[in-house]
């Protein structure tokens, strides 16, 4: 039997990817945006398009959502989410946006069809505004980042078995060593 590379590739996992940016103000509060198409708040960002890198997606989403080309800094968090129908499994990236000055904030122009408001929220109040796993993800980014999460939780051998869908893998792929 010969190895069928095309069949192998067709059978590989496909995941959705989203990228957001954590911006702060001078008081250490986090910039959140309120979507018009769902309840709650989010960080600036969104779905990464086909063949777009997470960093490029984050930069594009910041331009689209905030109306300004604010710099996007280093990656702080990668969070793997198990599938929750109708959603496939996903990888969520959070990048550091740094501190926005008063002049930067004055440049923000929200797209009325997509976002109705923005606010700076103290880290202690994130749970009141964000879904729990996003609040955990943002707190991880604020704590210095460079973190891998699953459903917003840092992983460990004991925690990994508790996270829905966190199957252990040998890491081996046919044809790879």
C-alpha positions as a Markdown table, in Angstrom:
| # | Residue | x | y | z |
|---|---|---|---|---|
| 1 | Unk | 0.0 | 0.0 | 0.0 |
| 2 | Unk | 1.3 | 3.4 | -0.9 |
| 3 | Unk | 0.9 | 6.5 | 1.1 |
| 4 | Unk | -1.8 | 8.8 | -0.4 |
| 5 | Unk | -0.8 | 12.3 | 0.5 |
| 6 | Unk | -3.9 | 13.9 | -1.0 |
| 7 | Unk | -6.2 | 11.6 | 1.0 |
| 8 | Unk | -4.1 | 12.2 | 4.1 |
| 9 | Unk | -4.3 | 16.0 | 3.7 |
| 10 | Unk | -8.1 | 15.8 | 3.1 |
| 11 | Unk | -8.5 | 14.0 | 6.4 |
| 12 | Unk | -6.5 | 16.5 | 8.5 |
| 13 | Unk | -8.4 | 18.5 | 11.1 |
| 14 | Unk | -9.8 | 21.8 | 10.1 |
| 15 | Unk | -10.4 | 24.5 | 12.7 |
| 16 | Unk | -11.7 | 28.0 | 12.7 |
| 17 | Unk | -9.3 | 30.7 | 13.7 |
| 18 | Unk | -10.0 | 34.1 | 15.2 |
| 19 | Unk | -7.6 | 36.8 | 16.4 |
| 20 | Unk | -8.1 | 39.7 | 18.8 |
| 21 | Unk | -6.1 | 42.5 | 20.2 |
| 22 | Unk | -5.9 | 43.6 | 23.9 |
| 23 | Unk | -5.5 | 47.4 | 24.1 |
| 24 | Unk | -5.3 | 49.2 | 27.4 |
| 25 | Unk | -5.6 | 52.8 | 28.4 |
| 26 | Unk | -3.2 | 54.6 | 30.8 |
| 27 | Unk | -5.1 | 53.3 | 33.8 |
| 28 | Unk | -4.7 | 49.7 | 32.8 |
| 29 | Unk | -8.3 | 49.2 | 31.7 |
| 30 | Unk | -9.0 | 47.0 | 28.7 |
| 31 | Unk | -10.7 | 48.2 | 25.5 |
| 32 | Unk | -13.9 | 46.3 | 24.8 |
| 33 | Unk | -16.3 | 46.7 | 21.8 |
| 34 | Unk | -20.0 | 45.9 | 21.8 |
| 35 | Unk | -21.2 | 44.1 | 18.6 |
| 36 | Unk | -24.6 | 45.0 | 17.2 |
| 37 | Unk | -25.3 | 41.4 | 16.0 |
| 38 | Unk | -25.0 | 39.6 | 19.4 |
| 39 | Unk | -25.2 | 40.3 | 23.1 |
| 40 | Unk | -22.2 | 41.1 | 25.3 |
| 41 | Unk | -18.8 | 42.6 | 24.6 |
| 42 | Unk | -15.7 | 41.5 | 22.8 |
| 43 | Unk | -12.1 | 42.6 | 22.4 |
| 44 | Unk | -11.4 | 44.1 | 18.9 |
| 45 | Unk | -10.9 | 41.3 | 16.5 |
| 46 | Unk | -12.7 | 38.5 | 14.7 |
| 47 | Unk | -12.5 | 35.6 | 12.3 |
| 48 | Unk | -9.3 | 35.1 | 10.3 |
| 49 | Unk | -10.1 | 34.8 | 6.6 |
| 50 | Unk | -9.0 | 32.0 | 4.3 |
| 51 | Unk | -5.2 | 32.1 | 3.7 |
| 52 | Unk | -4.8 | 35.0 | 6.1 |
| 53 | Unk | -2.4 | 34.7 | 9.1 |
| 54 | Unk | -3.7 | 35.4 | 12.6 |
| 55 | Unk | -1.5 | 38.5 | 12.8 |
| 56 | Unk | -2.8 | 39.8 | 9.5 |
| 57 | Unk | -6.3 | 39.0 | 10.6 |
| 58 | Unk | -5.9 | 40.9 | 13.8 |
| 59 | Unk | -4.5 | 43.9 | 12.0 |
| 60 | Unk | -7.3 | 43.9 | 9.5 |
| 61 | Unk | -10.0 | 43.6 | 12.2 |
| 62 | Unk | -8.5 | 46.5 | 14.2 |
| 63 | Unk | -8.6 | 48.7 | 11.1 |
| 64 | Unk | -12.2 | 47.6 | 10.3 |
| 65 | Unk | -13.5 | 47.8 | 13.8 |
| 66 | Unk | -11.7 | 50.8 | 15.2 |
| 67 | Unk | -11.2 | 52.8 | 12.0 |
| 68 | Unk | -7.5 | 53.3 | 12.8 |
| 69 | Unk | -4.3 | 51.5 | 12.0 |
| 70 | Unk | -3.1 | 51.0 | 15.6 |
| 71 | Unk | 0.0 | 48.8 | 15.9 |
| 72 | Unk | -0.5 | 45.2 | 16.8 |
| 73 | Unk | 2.3 | 43.8 | 19.0 |
| 74 | Unk | 3.4 | 40.4 | 20.0 |
| 75 | Unk | 1.3 | 37.3 | 20.4 |
| 76 | Unk | 0.3 | 36.8 | 24.1 |
| 77 | Unk | -2.2 | 33.9 | 24.1 |
| 78 | Unk | -3.3 | 31.0 | 22.0 |
| 79 | Unk | -6.5 | 29.3 | 23.2 |
| 80 | Unk | -7.8 | 26.1 | 21.8 |
| 81 | Unk | -11.6 | 25.6 | 21.9 |
| 82 | Unk | -13.3 | 22.3 | 21.5 |
| 83 | Unk | -16.1 | 22.0 | 19.0 |
| 84 | Unk | -19.5 | 23.3 | 20.2 |
| 85 | Unk | -22.0 | 22.8 | 17.4 |
| 86 | Unk | -22.7 | 24.6 | 15.3 |
| 87 | Unk | -19.1 | 25.8 | 15.8 |
| 88 | Unk | -16.1 | 23.7 | 14.8 |
| 89 | Unk | -13.1 | 23.5 | 17.1 |
| 90 | Unk | -11.0 | 26.7 | 17.0 |
| 91 | Unk | -7.8 | 28.4 | 17.8 |
| 92 | Unk | -8.1 | 31.9 | 19.3 |
| 93 | Unk | -5.2 | 34.2 | 19.2 |
| 94 | Unk | -4.7 | 37.3 | 21.4 |
| 95 | Unk | -2.1 | 39.9 | 20.5 |
| 96 | Unk | -0.8 | 42.8 | 22.6 |
| 97 | Unk | -2.0 | 46.2 | 21.4 |
| 98 | Unk | -0.2 | 48.2 | 24.0 |
| 99 | Unk | -1.5 | 51.4 | 25.6 |
| 100 | Unk | -3.7 | 53.7 | 23.7 |
| 101 | Unk | -3.3 | 57.4 | 24.4 |
| 102 | Unk | -6.1 | 60.0 | 24.6 |
| 103 | Unk | -5.2 | 61.0 | 21.1 |
| 104 | Unk | -5.4 | 57.4 | 19.9 |
| 105 | Unk | -8.8 | 56.9 | 21.5 |
| 106 | Unk | -10.1 | 60.1 | 19.8 |
| 107 | Unk | -9.3 | 58.4 | 16.4 |
| 108 | Unk | -11.6 | 55.5 | 17.1 |
| 109 | Unk | -14.5 | 55.4 | 14.6 |
| 110 | Unk | -16.8 | 52.4 | 15.0 |
| 111 | Unk | -18.6 | 50.8 | 12.0 |
| 112 | Unk | -22.2 | 51.5 | 13.0 |
| 113 | Unk | -23.5 | 48.3 | 11.3 |
| 114 | Unk | -21.1 | 46.1 | 13.3 |
| 115 | Unk | -20.3 | 47.8 | 16.6 |
| 116 | Unk | -22.5 | 50.1 | 18.8 |
| 117 | Unk | -20.0 | 51.1 | 21.5 |
| 118 | Unk | -16.6 | 50.8 | 23.0 |
| 119 | Unk | -15.5 | 51.2 | 26.6 |
| 120 | Unk | -12.4 | 50.7 | 28.7 |
| 121 | Unk | -13.1 | 48.2 | 31.5 |
| 122 | Unk | -11.0 | 47.4 | 34.6 |
| 123 | Unk | -9.6 | 43.9 | 34.6 |
| 124 | Unk | -11.6 | 43.1 | 37.8 |
| 125 | Unk | -14.8 | 43.8 | 35.8 |
| 126 | Unk | -14.1 | 41.7 | 32.8 |
| 127 | Unk | -16.3 | 38.8 | 34.0 |
| 128 | Unk | -19.3 | 41.2 | 34.0 |
| 129 | Unk | -18.7 | 42.0 | 30.3 |
| 130 | Unk | -17.2 | 39.0 | 28.6 |
| 131 | Unk | -17.9 | 35.3 | 28.2 |
| 132 | Unk | -16.0 | 33.4 | 30.9 |
| 133 | Unk | -13.5 | 31.8 | 28.6 |
| 134 | Unk | -12.8 | 35.2 | 26.9 |
| 135 | Unk | -12.3 | 36.9 | 30.2 |
| 136 | Unk | -9.8 | 34.2 | 31.2 |
| 137 | Unk | -8.0 | 34.6 | 27.9 |
| 138 | Unk | -7.8 | 38.4 | 28.3 |
| 139 | Unk | -6.5 | 38.0 | 31.9 |
| 140 | Unk | -3.9 | 35.6 | 30.7 |
| 141 | Unk | -2.8 | 38.2 | 28.1 |
| 142 | Unk | -2.7 | 40.9 | 30.7 |
| 143 | Unk | -0.5 | 38.7 | 33.1 |
| 144 | Unk | 2.3 | 38.8 | 30.6 |
| 145 | Unk | 1.0 | 36.4 | 28.0 |
| 146 | Unk | 3.0 | 33.8 | 26.1 |
| 147 | Unk | 0.4 | 31.3 | 27.2 |
| 148 | Unk | -1.2 | 28.3 | 25.7 |
| 149 | Unk | -4.8 | 27.7 | 26.9 |
| 150 | Unk | -7.6 | 25.3 | 26.4 |
| 151 | Unk | -11.1 | 26.8 | 26.8 |
| 152 | Unk | -9.4 | 29.7 | 28.6 |
| 153 | Unk | -7.6 | 27.5 | 31.1 |
| 154 | Unk | -3.8 | 26.8 | 31.3 |
| 155 | Unk | -3.3 | 23.2 | 30.7 |
| 156 | Unk | -1.6 | 20.6 | 32.9 |
| 157 | Unk | -1.8 | 16.8 | 32.8 |
| 158 | Unk | -4.6 | 16.8 | 35.4 |
| 159 | Unk | -6.5 | 19.7 | 33.9 |
| 160 | Unk | -6.2 | 18.4 | 30.3 |
| 161 | Unk | -8.5 | 15.5 | 31.0 |
| 162 | Unk | -11.2 | 17.9 | 32.3 |
| 163 | Unk | -11.3 | 20.1 | 29.3 |
| 164 | Unk | -14.0 | 19.0 | 26.8 |
| 165 | Unk | -12.5 | 17.5 | 23.7 |
| 166 | Unk | -8.9 | 17.7 | 24.9 |
| 167 | Unk | -7.8 | 14.4 | 23.4 |
| 168 | Unk | -4.3 | 13.4 | 23.9 |
| 169 | Unk | -2.3 | 12.9 | 20.8 |
| 170 | Unk | 0.9 | 11.1 | 20.1 |
| 171 | Unk | 1.8 | 14.0 | 17.8 |
| 172 | Unk | 2.7 | 11.5 | 15.1 |
| 173 | Unk | 1.6 | 12.1 | 11.6 |
| 174 | Unk | 2.1 | 9.4 | 8.9 |
| 175 | Unk | 5.1 | 10.2 | 6.8 |
| 176 | Unk | 6.5 | 12.5 | 9.4 |
| 177 | Unk | 9.1 | 11.8 | 12.1 |
